[in-house]
Amino acid sequence: MKIYCLTIFILLVHLSSYCQSSNKEIIFDTKYYEAKDRWVLFPKKEVDSLYPIGFVYLDLQAGFTLNYEGTIQLKNDGSFKINKIDENYSSKIRLEPYKTSNVYIIPNDKLKEIGLPEIPDWLKIYLPSNDQSIETLKDYGFQFNHLGACEKALTYLEKAYKMNPHYDGLEFELAYAYNHLGQYEKAILVLEKAINNNSKNYLFYRELGHSYVFQNKNNLAEKTILEGIKMTESDFEKSELAFKMSQRYFLIKNRKKFDEWTTITKQYTEPNSQHVLQIDLMNSKWEVRRE
C-alpha cells in the first residue's frame, strides 16, 4: 500500500538543493535510477549532520520511488548509526527527473552494521510477476526513456524487440531511444518496419521525420511529416509535425521552406498557441539576422 507523506522533511521534495558532503568516504556519484533496488543515502544540507536514508525501487505504475527510512549519522570512526522513523509510519516519495540529486549506494557490509536487509520483504509487492516478459521489458524501457536514460532503456527494449517487434508501444520506445542517442539509422530501420506493419500510427512518422531531419535528409523528412499529418485527426499533432519542419528550415536558413511550413503549421493551431509564439520568435530573429 502506497502512503505518500507530504510533510516528510521537505528535504526529499527539494533533494536537488542539498550540498555534497565533504567526507571522502561518502561520494554522491550515482544517478538515482542507477540505484534501483538498493539502499541509498542522499546528500545532507550543509548545516545538518544527518543523511537521509531510503530504498530506491521502480514501481512500474508510479515510476522510481524512494521508501524513506530515516537518517544516518556518520560517526567519527566511520561507522553508521541509523535513526529510523516509526515502523508504523510509511513514506514513499516519487523521485522526479532532473530534480533529484545523485545518491550514495550503501555497501552491504554497512547494511549489516545498521541491521537492514539487502532486499526488504515489502519490495515483492512492487515486483512484476515475470520481469522477463515482453510487457515488463517494454515498461522498463519506457520508464528509463522517460528519464532520458536511453542507453539503459535499450538493454530492455532490444531484448523485447527480439521477442515480438510489433508489440504495442515497443517500436516507438525503441526508435525514441535510438534517436535520442543519435543512432538514426537504427531508428529508421525500426520505424520503416513499424510503418509497414501499421501505417496509421502518427508517432512512427514523427520519430521517422526526426531521424531524417538529423541526417539532413530534408526531402524524406518532409514526405514523412506530410504522411504523418494525414494519419492523425488531432490538430495539435498535425501542428506538432509541421512545426518540426518549420524549425528545421529556420535552423538551416531556408526562408522559402520556412514560410511554407509555417503556413502549414498555422493551419492546425490557435493564434496564441505555443507553436505560433515560437514561430513569431523565429521570425523576429530572422528579421534581425537579415538587417
N, C-alpha and C positions, 0 to 999 in steps of 0.2 A: 504494500500500500504506500503510495507516494504522499508524503506530508511536506508541504512547502512552507517554510517559515520565513516571513518577511522581516522579522526583527533580528535575525541571527547576525550579530556582529557587523553589520553593514559592510564589514570588511570583505565579504565574499561578493557583494554586489559591485564593489569597486576594486576588484583584485588587481587590476592593471595599474593602480596608483601606488602600489606598495614598492618600497625600496628594496634593493638587493642587500642580502646580508654580507657583512664583511668577513664572516667566518669562513675560512678556507675549506672546511670540511663539507659545507653545505653550499652547493653551486646550483643555481636555478637555471639549468640549461636545456630542459626538456619541455617540448610543447605538451600541453595537457592531453591532446589526443594521441600522443605517443606513449602515454602512461595508462592506457586502457587496462583495466583490471589490476591496478596497482595502488598501493598506499603512497600518498604523496604529502609533502609539505609545501605550503605556499609562502612566499616572502612575507616577512613581518614589516610593520611600519617602523620607521627609523627610531621612533620614541618608545617602541614596545620591546619586550624581551621574549615574547611567546610567538611561536609559529603555528598558524592554523594547520590542522591535520585532517585528512579525509581520504576516502577511497573513490577513485575515478572509475566509472563504468559507462558503458554505452547502452542506453535504453533506445531501442530501435523506433519507438514512438516519440519519445521526448528529446532524443539526442544525448550528447555527452552530459553526464550529471556527476556532481560531487556529493557523496554521502559524508556530510560534515560530522566529525567525531570529537572535536575539542581542540586543544592546543598542546604544543610540545615546548618544554623548556630544555634548552641545551645547557647542560651543567659544565662546570669548569674542567672536569675530567673527560669531556666528550660524550658522556652518556646522555640518554634521553630520559626525561620524566614527562609522562603524559597526564594531562588534566582533561578527563573525559566529561562530556556532557551527560546529563541524566539519561540512564538507559531507557527510560520510558518516553524519552523525547527524541524525535527524529527530525532531521533537517536535510532535505535534498535540494541542492541548488543547481539549476541549469547553467552550464558553462557556455558562455556566448563567444562566438568567433570574434577575434580582434579586440576583445575586451578583457580577456583572461590572461594573466601573467604566465610565464614559464613556471615549471614546478621542479621540485627535487624528489626523485623516486627513493623511497626509504628502502635500504638493503634488508634482506631477510633476517640477518643477524640482529639488526636493530628492532625488527618487529618482535622477535623472541624476547628481546630485552624489555620491551614495554607490554608484552603479553597480548599481542594482536596476531590473529591467524593470517596466513598469506592470502587466503581467499575467504571472505566472510560467508557464513551459511546463507544469509539473505540474498546473496547475489543470484542464486539459482532461479529466483522469481523472474529475473530480467533476462536470463539466457534463452536464446531460441532453442526450440526442441531439436533442431538439426542445423548446426552452424555451417554445414557444407551444402545445404540445399540451395538451389538457384535463386530462390526468393530471398533468402538471408544474405547470400553473397551480393546480390543486386542492392539490397537495402544498406548493407555495409558500405558499398561503393558510393551510394547516394549520400550517406552521412559524411564521408570523407571529402567528396566533391563539394559539398555544402561549405566545408571549412576551408576549401582551397588546397587541401592536401591530396592533390590528384595523383601523385605517384603512389601514395598509399592506397587510394581508391582503385588503381589499376590492378593491384595484387588480388583484389576480389573480383573486379569486373571481367578481367581477361579469363579468369577461371570459369566464371559463369557463362561467358560467351561461347566457350568450347562446349558447354552442355547443351545450350539452345540459343543460337544467336538472335532469334526473333522473340525472345521472351519479353513480355510487356515492360517497356521502360528501359530495358537494358541497353539497347543500341544507342539511345540518346545519351545515357550516362557515360558510356564508353567513349563515344565521339566527343562529348564535352571534355572529358579528361584529356584525351589526345590533343584537342585544340588548345586547351589551357597550357599544356606542356610544349606547345609548338610542334607537335608531331602530326602535321597537317595531312600528309599522305596516308597515314594510318586512319585518320578520321574520315578521309574521303572514301577509302575502301569500305569502311563500316557503313557509312551513310548511303553510298551507292547501292549496296546490297539491301539496306533497310528500305530505301525508297522503292526498289524493285519488288520488295515483299509487301509494302504498304505505302502507296503513293499519296495517301490522304493526310499524312501526319505533317503538319506545318513545321513542327520542331525540327524535323530532319532537314528541311530546306533552310531553316535559319542557321543551323550548325554548318551545313554544307556551304552556304553562302559565306559564312565566317572563314571556313577553310580556304576557299578560293580567294577571298579578299586578301588574306595574309600571305598568299602565294603570288599576289599581283596578277591573278587571272581574272581581270575585271569583267571581261565579256561573259565568262562562265558564271561569275558571281551574279551578274545582272540576270541572266537567264534563269538561274536557280531561284533568285529572290522573286522574280515575276511568277514563277511556278508556285512558289510558296504562298504568294498573295492570293492566288486562285484557290488554294486549298483550305483557306480559313474564312469563316463568316465574321470573325471578330475584327472590327475596325482598328482596335488597339494593336492587335497582332499584325495587321496589314501595315499600319504606320510604323511599327517597330522594325519590320523587314525593310520597308522603303527608306527609313531613316538611316539604316546601316549603310546604304549606298550613298546617300547624301553626305554622310560623314566621311566615307571613303574618298569621294571626289573632292571634298574640301581639302583633305589632307594631301592629295596629290595635285592640287591646284588646277583642276579641270572645271572651269566655271560653267561651261555649257552643260556638262553632265550633272554638275551640282544643281543647277537650276532645274534641270529635267526631273531629277529625283526629289527635289524639294517640292515641286508641284504635285508629284505623286503622293508624297508623304502628307501634304496638307489636305489631300482629298479625303483622308481617313482619320483626321484628328480635329479636335476642337481648337478654336483660335488661340486660347491661352494654355494649351497643353504644354507639357514639358518638352516634347519634341519640337513644337513650334518655337518655344522660347530659345531652345538651343540652336535652332536654325537661324533665328534672328541674331543671336550672338555671333554665329559664324559669319553671317552676312556683314555685321558691323566690323568684324576683324578683316574681312575681305576688302572692305572699303578702305580701311586704314592701310592695308598692305598695298593696295593699288596706288594710294597717294604717295 
